[in-house]
């Protein structure tokens, strides 16, 4: 019976390792060296000047869209794009909005 999922030997750092313990150790050393945690000095954001919006600007972020704003966004889209998995494309929405009374 021939085994196909067995590693008999490996070459690591120009040295051939044979046997279960040597192969296991070589594989372990390889992955340990690649995934070892190293200290990296990361940038700190605590002293960065962030822009702040006013209360009035904040209110604009939560207001409802007007029908005119919605129509403008739809009209700017490609008619073959789909809004979701239901295969209703922007062309259908444009036709629907174009024929609806406002």
N, CA, C and O atoms as CSV, one atom per row, in Angstrom:
chain,resi,resn,atom,element,x,y,z
A,1,UNK,N,N,0.853,-1.180,0.000
A,1,UNK,CA,C,0.000,0.000,0.000
A,1,UNK,C,C,0.896,1.240,0.000
A,1,UNK,O,O,1.793,1.372,0.833
A,2,UNK,N,N,0.640,2.142,-0.946
A,2,UNK,CA,C,1.447,3.342,-1.077
A,2,UNK,C,C,0.725,4.512,-0.411
A,2,UNK,O,O,-0.460,4.734,-0.660
A,3,UNK,N,N,1.437,5.262,0.434
A,3,UNK,CA,C,0.870,6.409,1.127
A,3,UNK,C,C,1.195,7.675,0.354
A,3,UNK,O,O,2.346,7.906,-0.018
A,4,UNK,N,N,0.184,8.493,0.113
A,4,UNK,CA,C,0.381,9.710,-0.660
A,4,UNK,C,C,0.401,10.967,0.207
A,4,UNK,O,O,0.812,12.027,-0.265
A,5,UNK,N,N,-0.026,10.873,1.439
A,5,UNK,CA,C,-0.098,12.073,2.276
A,5,UNK,C,C,0.934,12.036,3.396
A,5,UNK,O,O,0.640,12.405,4.533
A,6,UNK,N,N,2.131,11.594,3.074
A,6,UNK,CA,C,3.196,11.477,4.060
A,6,UNK,C,C,4.384,12.310,3.595
A,6,UNK,O,O,4.774,12.258,2.428
A,7,UNK,N,N,4.953,13.074,4.516
A,7,UNK,CA,C,6.169,13.839,4.221
A,7,UNK,C,C,7.332,13.048,4.807
A,7,UNK,O,O,7.421,12.851,6.019
A,8,UNK,N,N,8.209,12.604,3.937
A,8,UNK,CA,C,9.343,11.788,4.374
A,8,UNK,C,C,10.529,12.668,4.730
A,8,UNK,O,O,11.233,12.409,5.706
A,9,UNK,N,N,10.749,13.715,3.931
A,9,UNK,CA,C,11.871,14.610,4.202
A,9,UNK,C,C,11.552,15.996,3.665
A,9,UNK,O,O,10.697,16.164,2.796
A,10,UNK,N,N,12.261,16.988,4.204
A,10,UNK,CA,C,12.133,18.367,3.718
A,10,UNK,C,C,13.515,18.986,3.631
A,10,UNK,O,O,14.444,18.565,4.319
A,11,UNK,N,N,13.637,19.986,2.781
A,11,UNK,CA,C,14.867,20.760,2.680
A,11,UNK,C,C,14.618,22.113,3.323
A,11,UNK,O,O,13.754,22.866,2.874
A,12,UNK,N,N,15.360,22.425,4.359
A,12,UNK,CA,C,15.217,23.703,5.046
A,12,UNK,C,C,16.595,24.285,5.272
A,12,UNK,O,O,17.468,23.649,5.861
A,13,UNK,N,N,16.777,25.511,4.792
A,13,UNK,CA,C,18.073,26.185,4.932
A,13,UNK,C,C,19.208,25.315,4.405
A,13,UNK,O,O,20.214,25.119,5.087
A,14,UNK,N,N,19.051,24.812,3.229
A,14,UNK,CA,C,20.001,23.939,2.519
A,14,UNK,C,C,20.388,22.694,3.318
A,14,UNK,O,O,21.430,22.097,3.049
A,15,UNK,N,N,19.590,22.299,4.273
A,15,UNK,CA,C,19.830,21.055,5.012
A,15,UNK,C,C,18.619,20.166,4.839
A,15,UNK,O,O,17.479,20.621,4.934
A,16,UNK,N,N,18.873,18.904,4.587
A,16,UNK,CA,C,17.769,17.961,4.423
A,16,UNK,C,C,17.433,17.343,5.769
A,16,UNK,O,O,18.314,16.877,6.491
A,17,UNK,N,N,16.150,17.346,6.095
A,17,UNK,CA,C,15.680,16.773,7.349
A,17,UNK,C,C,14.855,15.545,7.024
A,17,UNK,O,O,13.976,15.575,6.162
A,18,UNK,N,N,15.149,14.473,7.723
A,18,UNK,CA,C,14.430,13.218,7.512
A,18,UNK,C,C,13.948,12.702,8.847
A,18,UNK,O,O,14.548,12.976,9.887
A,19,UNK,N,N,12.871,11.962,8.813
A,19,UNK,CA,C,12.323,11.380,10.026
A,19,UNK,C,C,11.232,12.268,10.607
A,19,UNK,O,O,11.192,13.475,10.369
A,20,UNK,N,N,10.368,11.652,11.357
A,20,UNK,CA,C,9.197,12.344,11.885
A,20,UNK,C,C,9.591,13.537,12.755
A,20,UNK,O,O,9.070,14.635,12.559
A,21,UNK,N,N,10.486,13.346,13.696
A,21,UNK,CA,C,10.845,14.419,14.629
A,21,UNK,C,C,11.546,15.581,13.929
A,21,UNK,O,O,11.250,16.743,14.210
A,22,UNK,N,N,12.468,15.278,13.023
A,22,UNK,CA,C,13.173,16.350,12.309
A,22,UNK,C,C,12.235,17.120,11.387
A,22,UNK,O,O,12.286,18.349,11.342
A,23,UNK,N,N,11.381,16.413,10.653
A,23,UNK,CA,C,10.433,17.071,9.753
A,23,UNK,C,C,9.459,17.923,10.568
A,23,UNK,O,O,9.180,19.068,10.212
A,24,UNK,N,N,8.952,17.367,11.648
A,24,UNK,CA,C,8.030,18.104,12.508
A,24,UNK,C,C,8.697,19.366,13.061
A,24,UNK,O,O,8.088,20.435,13.067
A,25,UNK,N,N,9.919,19.249,13.517
A,25,UNK,CA,C,10.651,20.398,14.037
A,25,UNK,C,C,10.918,21.433,12.965
A,25,UNK,O,O,10.797,22.631,13.222
A,26,UNK,N,N,11.279,20.996,11.768
A,26,UNK,CA,C,11.543,21.921,10.660
A,26,UNK,C,C,10.299,22.689,10.247
A,26,UNK,O,O,10.361,23.893,10.002
A,27,UNK,N,N,9.170,21.994,10.169
A,27,UNK,CA,C,7.912,22.652,9.816
A,27,UNK,C,C,7.524,23.643,10.908
A,27,UNK,O,O,7.104,24.763,10.616
A,28,UNK,N,N,7.664,23.232,12.159
A,28,UNK,CA,C,7.338,24.104,13.278
A,28,UNK,C,C,8.203,25.365,13.256
A,28,UNK,O,O,7.687,26.469,13.426
A,29,UNK,N,N,9.504,25.213,13.052
A,29,UNK,CA,C,10.414,26.365,13.010
A,29,UNK,C,C,10.062,27.311,11.862
A,29,UNK,O,O,10.110,28.532,12.013
A,30,UNK,N,N,9.707,26.728,10.710
A,30,UNK,CA,C,9.353,27.544,9.557
A,30,UNK,C,C,8.162,28.442,9.871
A,30,UNK,O,O,8.226,29.654,9.663
A,31,UNK,N,N,7.082,27.856,10.368
A,31,UNK,CA,C,5.881,28.643,10.638
A,31,UNK,C,C,6.053,29.548,11.852
A,31,UNK,O,O,5.468,30.630,11.903
A,32,UNK,N,N,6.834,29.129,12.809
A,32,UNK,CA,C,7.089,29.979,13.966
A,32,UNK,C,C,7.825,31.245,13.541
A,32,UNK,O,O,7.531,32.331,14.041
A,33,UNK,N,N,8.775,31.115,12.627
A,33,UNK,CA,C,9.517,32.292,12.184
A,33,UNK,C,C,8.649,33.231,11.340
A,33,UNK,O,O,8.871,34.442,11.344
A,34,UNK,N,N,7.668,32.690,10.620
A,34,UNK,CA,C,6.807,33.532,9.789
A,34,UNK,C,C,5.682,34.193,10.577
A,34,UNK,O,O,5.242,35.283,10.211
A,35,UNK,N,N,5.216,33.574,11.631
A,35,UNK,CA,C,4.070,34.094,12.364
A,35,UNK,C,C,4.417,34.578,13.764
A,35,UNK,O,O,3.524,34.806,14.579
A,36,UNK,N,N,5.689,34.735,14.047
A,36,UNK,CA,C,6.119,35.233,15.346
A,36,UNK,C,C,5.690,36.677,15.494
A,36,UNK,O,O,5.786,37.467,14.554
A,37,UNK,N,N,5.227,37.009,16.658
A,37,UNK,CA,C,4.809,38.369,16.936
A,37,UNK,C,C,6.051,39.236,17.130
A,37,UNK,O,O,6.927,38.928,17.938
A,38,UNK,N,N,6.100,40.312,16.379
A,38,UNK,CA,C,7.229,41.228,16.514
A,38,UNK,C,C,6.686,42.602,16.892
A,38,UNK,O,O,5.583,42.980,16.497
A,39,UNK,N,N,7.466,43.329,17.650
A,39,UNK,CA,C,7.058,44.657,18.071
A,39,UNK,C,C,7.253,45.623,16.914
A,39,UNK,O,O,8.340,45.738,16.348
A,40,UNK,N,N,6.176,46.311,16.582
A,40,UNK,CA,C,6.222,47.323,15.537
A,40,UNK,C,C,5.666,48.599,16.137
A,40,UNK,O,O,4.562,48.608,16.681
A,41,UNK,N,N,6.420,49.662,16.040
A,41,UNK,CA,C,5.936,50.934,16.563
A,41,UNK,C,C,4.886,51.478,15.609
A,41,UNK,O,O,5.169,51.764,14.445
A,42,UNK,N,N,3.694,51.613,16.112
A,42,UNK,CA,C,2.580,52.054,15.290
A,42,UNK,C,C,2.307,53.530,15.552
A,42,UNK,O,O,2.552,54.031,16.650
A,43,UNK,N,N,1.797,54.222,14.534
A,43,UNK,CA,C,1.506,55.646,14.734
A,43,UNK,C,C,0.383,55.832,15.749
A,43,UNK,O,O,-0.530,55.012,15.849
A,44,UNK,N,N,0.469,56.903,16.482
A,44,UNK,CA,C,-0.520,57.221,17.505
A,44,UNK,C,C,-1.454,58.302,16.963
A,44,UNK,O,O,-0.996,59.257,16.336
A,45,UNK,N,N,-2.748,58.161,17.198
A,45,UNK,CA,C,-3.701,59.144,16.690
A,45,UNK,C,C,-4.176,60.103,17.769
A,45,UNK,O,O,-5.003,60.973,17.497
A,46,UNK,N,N,-3.672,59.963,18.982
A,46,UNK,CA,C,-4.191,60.785,20.077
A,46,UNK,C,C,-3.891,62.265,19.908
A,46,UNK,O,O,-4.629,63.088,20.449
A,47,UNK,N,N,-2.850,62.643,19.185
A,47,UNK,CA,C,-2.496,64.059,19.032
A,47,UNK,C,C,-2.881,64.632,17.670
A,47,UNK,O,O,-2.493,65.753,17.341
A,48,UNK,N,N,-3.635,63.878,16.877
A,48,UNK,CA,C,-4.026,64.370,15.562
A,48,UNK,C,C,-5.230,65.297,15.666
A,48,UNK,O,O,-6.162,65.027,16.423
A,49,UNK,N,N,-5.211,66.380,14.912
A,49,UNK,CA,C,-6.365,67.294,14.954
A,49,UNK,C,C,-7.483,66.779,14.042
A,49,UNK,O,O,-7.336,66.779,12.820
A,50,UNK,N,N,-8.586,66.344,14.625
A,50,UNK,CA,C,-9.722,65.886,13.843
A,50,UNK,C,C,-10.693,67.031,13.633
A,50,UNK,O,O,-10.917,67.845,14.529
A,51,UNK,N,N,-11.269,67.085,12.435
A,51,UNK,CA,C,-12.261,68.116,12.161
A,51,UNK,C,C,-13.565,67.722,12.844
A,51,UNK,O,O,-13.927,66.546,12.892
A,52,UNK,N,N,-14.249,68.704,13.362
A,52,UNK,CA,C,-15.507,68.487,14.070
A,52,UNK,C,C,-16.593,69.249,13.331
A,52,UNK,O,O,-16.387,70.381,12.891
A,53,UNK,N,N,-17.756,68.613,13.198
A,53,UNK,CA,C,-18.860,69.299,12.530
A,53,UNK,C,C,-19.737,69.983,13.582
A,53,UNK,O,O,-19.766,69.597,14.751
A,54,UNK,N,N,-20.435,70.994,13.130
A,54,UNK,CA,C,-21.321,71.742,14.043
A,54,UNK,C,C,-22.610,70.960,14.262
A,54,UNK,O,O,-22.863,69.962,13.586
A,55,UNK,N,N,-23.416,71.414,15.204
A,55,UNK,CA,C,-24.706,70.782,15.491
A,55,UNK,C,C,-25.616,70.885,14.276
A,55,UNK,O,O,-26.342,69.939,13.971
A,56,UNK,N,N,-25.591,72.003,13.584
A,56,UNK,CA,C,-26.422,72.196,12.391
A,56,UNK,C,C,-26.017,71.197,11.307
A,56,UNK,O,O,-26.875,70.586,10.669
A,57,UNK,N,N,-24.713,71.034,11.101
A,57,UNK,CA,C,-24.242,70.054,10.107
A,57,UNK,C,C,-24.619,68.637,10.535
A,57,UNK,O,O,-24.933,67.799,9.689
A,58,UNK,N,N,-24.591,68.367,11.820
A,58,UNK,CA,C,-24.963,67.053,12.330
A,58,UNK,C,C,-26.422,66.736,12.085
A,58,UNK,O,O,-26.767,65.592,11.790
A,59,UNK,N,N,-27.284,67.734,12.202
A,59,UNK,CA,C,-28.711,67.542,11.934
A,59,UNK,C,C,-28.917,67.174,10.466
A,59,UNK,O,O,-29.775,66.348,10.154
A,60,UNK,N,N,-28.147,67.772,9.568
A,60,UNK,CA,C,-28.265,67.442,8.147
A,60,UNK,C,C,-27.915,65.984,7.859
A,60,UNK,O,O,-28.395,65.418,6.877
A,61,UNK,N,N,-27.098,65.377,8.691
A,61,UNK,CA,C,-26.712,63.981,8.476
A,61,UNK,C,C,-27.853,63.004,8.743
A,61,UNK,O,O,-27.833,61.880,8.241
A,62,UNK,N,N,-28.851,63.421,9.531
A,62,UNK,CA,C,-29.933,62.498,9.870
A,62,UNK,C,C,-31.275,62.913,9.270
A,62,UNK,O,O,-32.298,62.304,9.582
A,63,UNK,N,N,-31.293,63.929,8.421
A,63,UNK,CA,C,-32.557,64.345,7.822
A,63,UNK,C,C,-32.947,63.383,6.697
A,63,UNK,O,O,-32.099,62.686,6.139
A,64,UNK,N,N,-34.224,63.356,6.379
A,64,UNK,CA,C,-34.733,62.500,5.307
A,64,UNK,C,C,-34.406,63.115,3.949
A,64,UNK,O,O,-34.314,64.335,3.814
A,65,UNK,N,N,-34.230,62.251,2.942
A,65,UNK,CA,C,-33.997,62.730,1.592
A,65,UNK,C,C,-35.310,63.220,1.005
A,65,UNK,O,O,-36.372,62.654,1.265
A,66,UNK,N,N,-35.225,64.258,0.227
A,66,UNK,CA,C,-36.414,64.722,-0.488
A,66,UNK,C,C,-36.598,63.862,-1.733
A,66,UNK,O,O,-35.662,63.200,-2.183
A,67,UNK,N,N,-37.802,63.875,-2.283
A,67,UNK,CA,C,-38.066,63.103,-3.496
A,67,UNK,C,C,-37.190,63.602,-4.640
A,67,UNK,O,O,-36.735,62.808,-5.463
A,68,UNK,N,N,-36.954,64.892,-4.696
A,68,UNK,CA,C,-36.107,65.450,-5.759
A,68,UNK,C,C,-34.664,64.949,-5.638
A,68,UNK,O,O,-34.033,64.617,-6.641
A,69,UNK,N,N,-34.148,64.898,-4.407
A,69,UNK,CA,C,-32.787,64.375,-4.198
A,69,UNK,C,C,-32.709,62.909,-4.591
A,69,UNK,O,O,-31.739,62.478,-5.216
A,70,UNK,N,N,-33.733,62.143,-4.223
A,70,UNK,CA,C,-33.764,60.721,-4.562
A,70,UNK,C,C,-33.794,60.539,-6.073
A,70,UNK,O,O,-33.048,59.725,-6.617
A,71,UNK,N,N,-34.663,61.300,-6.759
A,71,UNK,CA,C,-34.741,61.192,-8.217
A,71,UNK,C,C,-33.409,61.548,-8.879
A,71,UNK,O,O,-33.003,60.903,-9.846
A,72,UNK,N,N,-32.730,62.573,-8.361
A,72,UNK,CA,C,-31.454,62.987,-8.950
A,72,UNK,C,C,-30.423,61.861,-8.848
A,72,UNK,O,O,-29.678,61.612,-9.795
A,73,UNK,N,N,-30.381,61.187,-7.706
A,73,UNK,CA,C,-29.444,60.071,-7.529
A,73,UNK,C,C,-29.780,58.944,-8.496
A,73,UNK,O,O,-28.884,58.373,-9.118
A,74,UNK,N,N,-31.067,58.619,-8.629
A,74,UNK,CA,C,-31.488,57.543,-9.534
A,74,UNK,C,C,-31.147,57.913,-10.975
A,74,UNK,O,O,-30.640,57.076,-11.723
A,75,UNK,N,N,-31.417,59.151,-11.371
A,75,UNK,CA,C,-31.150,59.563,-12.749
A,75,UNK,C,C,-29.656,59.571,-13.070
A,75,UNK,O,O,-29.287,59.454,-14.238
A,76,UNK,N,N,-28.797,59.705,-12.074
A,76,UNK,CA,C,-27.351,59.699,-12.284
A,76,UNK,C,C,-26.787,58.283,-12.408
A,76,UNK,O,O,-25.619,58.125,-12.761
A,77,UNK,N,N,-27.585,57.253,-12.128
A,77,UNK,CA,C,-27.106,55.862,-12.154
A,77,UNK,C,C,-27.264,55.244,-13.539
A,77,UNK,O,O,-28.106,55.665,-14.332
A,78,UNK,N,N,-26.446,54.247,-13.810
A,78,UNK,CA,C,-26.530,53.461,-15.035
A,78,UNK,C,C,-27.806,52.625,-15.000
A,78,UNK,O,O,-28.104,52.007,-13.978
A,79,UNK,N,N,-28.571,52.591,-16.104
A,79,UNK,CA,C,-29.858,51.896,-16.100
A,79,UNK,C,C,-29.737,50.390,-15.949
A,79,UNK,O,O,-30.721,49.736,-15.602
A,80,UNK,N,N,-28.567,49.817,-16.198
A,80,UNK,CA,C,-28.409,48.367,-16.114
A,80,UNK,C,C,-27.972,47.885,-14.733
A,80,UNK,O,O,-27.888,46.680,-14.499
A,81,UNK,N,N,-27.694,48.805,-13.824
A,81,UNK,CA,C,-27.309,48.428,-12.458
A,81,UNK,C,C,-28.545,47.967,-11.700
A,81,UNK,O,O,-29.645,48.480,-11.903
A,82,UNK,N,N,-28.344,46.989,-10.823
A,82,UNK,CA,C,-29.437,46.459,-10.026
A,82,UNK,C,C,-29.280,46.901,-8.582
A,82,UNK,O,O,-28.167,46.940,-8.056
A,83,UNK,N,N,-30.393,47.235,-7.941
A,83,UNK,CA,C,-30.359,47.679,-6.552
A,83,UNK,C,C,-30.184,46.520,-5.588
A,83,UNK,O,O,-29.729,46.719,-4.462
A,84,UNK,N,N,-30.534,45.321,-6.006
A,84,UNK,CA,C,-30.446,44.169,-5.107
A,84,UNK,C,C,-30.499,42.875,-5.888
A,84,UNK,O,O,-30.257,42.850,-7.095
A,85,UNK,N,N,-30.816,41.808,-5.193
A,85,UNK,CA,C,-30.830,40.486,-5.805
A,85,UNK,C,C,-32.138,40.181,-6.525
A,85,UNK,O,O,-32.279,39.105,-7.108
A,86,UNK,N,N,-33.094,41.102,-6.498
A,86,UNK,CA,C,-34.397,40.841,-7.113
A,86,UNK,C,C,-34.432,41.146,-8.608
A,86,UNK,O,O,-35.495,41.049,-9.221
A,87,UNK,N,N,-33.307,41.509,-9.209
A,87,UNK,CA,C,-33.171,41.790,-10.640
A,87,UNK,C,C,-33.958,43.004,-11.113
A,87,UNK,O,O,-34.148,43.177,-12.317
A,88,UNK,N,N,-34.417,43.844,-10.201
A,88,UNK,CA,C,-35.057,45.095,-10.607
A,88,UNK,C,C,-33.933,46.100,-10.817
A,88,UNK,O,O,-33.246,46.490,-9.873
A,89,UNK,N,N,-33.757,46.511,-12.068
A,89,UNK,CA,C,-32.638,47.410,-12.353
A,89,UNK,C,C,-33.073,48.865,-12.273
A,89,UNK,O,O,-34.258,49.170,-12.137
A,90,UNK,N,N,-32.093,49.756,-12.361
A,90,UNK,CA,C,-32.347,51.190,-12.250
A,90,UNK,C,C,-33.254,51.674,-13.378
A,90,UNK,O,O,-34.027,52.613,-13.188
A,91,UNK,N,N,-33.168,51.041,-14.553
A,91,UNK,CA,C,-34.046,51.411,-15.662
A,91,UNK,C,C,-35.507,51.273,-15.292
A,91,UNK,O,O,-36.315,52.136,-15.634
A,92,UNK,N,N,-35.863,50.194,-14.592
A,92,UNK,CA,C,-37.243,50.000,-14.135
A,92,UNK,C,C,-37.630,51.096,-13.144
A,92,UNK,O,O,-38.719,51.662,-13.235
A,93,UNK,N,N,-36.748,51.391,-12.211
A,93,UNK,CA,C,-37.033,52.415,-11.210
A,93,UNK,C,C,-37.212,53.774,-11.889
A,93,UNK,O,O,-38.102,54.539,-11.520
A,94,UNK,N,N,-36.366,54.075,-12.880
A,94,UNK,CA,C,-36.496,55.349,-13.600
A,94,UNK,C,C,-37.839,55.430,-14.314
A,94,UNK,O,O,-38.499,56.469,-14.287
A,95,UNK,N,N,-38.249,54.323,-14.958
A,95,UNK,CA,C,-39.544,54.308,-15.629
A,95,UNK,C,C,-40.670,54.515,-14.626
A,95,UNK,O,O,-41.611,55.264,-14.890
A,96,UNK,N,N,-40.575,53.852,-13.474
A,96,UNK,CA,C,-41.617,53.965,-12.455
A,96,UNK,C,C,-41.692,55.396,-11.917
A,96,UNK,O,O,-42.779,55.961,-11.804
A,97,UNK,N,N,-40.549,55.976,-11.588
A,97,UNK,CA,C,-40.537,57.335,-11.054
A,97,UNK,C,C,-40.948,58.359,-12.118
A,97,UNK,O,O,-41.555,59.384,-11.807
A,98,UNK,N,N,-40.612,58.069,-13.353
A,98,UNK,CA,C,-40.947,58.995,-14.439
A,98,UNK,C,C,-42.435,59.053,-14.692
A,98,UNK,O,O,-42.944,60.088,-15.121
A,99,UNK,N,N,-43.160,57.953,-14.433
A,99,UNK,CA,C,-44.589,57.908,-14.689
A,99,UNK,C,C,-45.425,58.166,-13.447
A,99,UNK,O,O,-46.645,58.290,-13.546
A,100,UNK,N,N,-44.800,58.248,-12.281
A,100,UNK,CA,C,-45.580,58.487,-11.060
A,100,UNK,C,C,-45.883,59.959,-10.927
A,100,UNK,O,O,-45.122,60.807,-11.392
A,101,UNK,N,N,-46.975,60.251,-10.305
A,101,UNK,CA,C,-47.324,61.668,-10.123
A,101,UNK,C,C,-46.707,62.173,-8.816
A,101,UNK,O,O,-46.719,61.474,-7.803
A,102,UNK,N,N,-46.177,63.373,-8.852
A,102,UNK,CA,C,-45.551,63.961,-7.665
A,102,UNK,C,C,-46.265,65.190,-7.238
A,102,UNK,O,O,-45.877,65.819,-6.253
